[in-house]
Amino acid sequence: MKTAMQELKDWANQYKGQMISADQVVLQAHKFLEKEKEQIKTAFESGWNWNLSSEKYYQETYNQNK
């Protein structure tokens, strides 16, 4: 399985040498950010047994909209 960033890189490589809009890149990045969030939550749930939900862990650790 590839990480979300690896998939974004693969997506971008499809357009190597071509012009694409910043809007297209931003749209794809948002799609991959949601996938990355799910990957982080899954990794947390698989590796830790704390009294902290994966959603709360993600929000406290990675949420940049504080």
C-alpha positions as CSV (number, residue, x, y, z in Angstrom):
1,M,0.0,0.0,0.0
2,K,1.2,3.5,-0.8
3,T,1.1,6.4,1.5
4,A,-1.1,9.4,0.5
5,M,1.9,11.4,-0.3
6,Q,3.3,8.7,-2.6
7,E,0.0,8.6,-4.4
8,L,0.0,12.4,-4.8
9,K,3.5,12.2,-6.2
10,D,2.4,9.5,-8.7
11,W,-0.5,11.6,-9.7
12,A,1.7,14.7,-10.2
13,N,4.2,12.6,-12.3
14,Q,1.4,11.9,-14.8
15,Y,1.6,15.5,-15.7
16,K,5.3,15.9,-16.0
17,G,6.1,18.4,-18.7
18,Q,2.5,19.5,-19.0
19,M,0.7,22.6,-17.7
20,I,-1.9,21.9,-15.0
21,S,-3.7,24.5,-13.0
22,A,-3.0,25.2,-9.3
23,D,-6.7,24.5,-8.7
24,Q,-6.2,20.9,-10.0
25,V,-3.2,20.4,-7.7
26,V,-5.1,21.8,-4.7
27,L,-8.1,19.6,-5.4
28,Q,-6.0,16.5,-5.6
29,A,-4.0,17.5,-2.5
30,H,-7.3,17.8,-0.5
31,K,-8.3,14.3,-1.6
32,F,-5.0,12.9,-0.5
33,L,-5.1,14.7,2.8
34,E,-8.3,12.9,3.8
35,K,-6.7,9.6,2.8
36,E,-3.6,10.5,4.9
37,K,-5.8,11.2,7.9
38,E,-7.4,7.8,7.6
39,Q,-3.9,6.2,7.3
40,I,-2.7,8.0,10.4
41,K,-5.8,7.0,12.4
42,T,-5.5,3.3,11.3
43,A,-1.8,3.3,12.3
44,F,-2.6,4.8,15.6
45,E,-5.4,2.3,16.3
46,S,-3.1,-0.6,15.3
47,G,-0.2,0.4,17.4
48,W,-1.3,1.9,20.6
49,N,-3.7,1.0,23.4
50,W,-4.3,4.4,25.1
51,N,-7.5,5.8,26.4
52,L,-7.5,8.3,23.6
53,S,-9.6,8.0,20.4
54,S,-7.9,8.1,17.1
55,E,-10.0,11.1,16.1
56,K,-8.9,13.0,19.2
57,Y,-5.3,11.9,18.7
58,Y,-5.4,13.2,15.1
59,Q,-7.0,16.5,16.0
60,E,-4.5,17.2,18.8
61,T,-1.5,16.1,16.9
62,Y,-2.1,17.0,13.3
63,N,-4.9,19.6,13.1
64,Q,-3.4,22.8,11.9
65,N,-6.7,24.8,12.3
66,K,-6.2,25.4,16.0
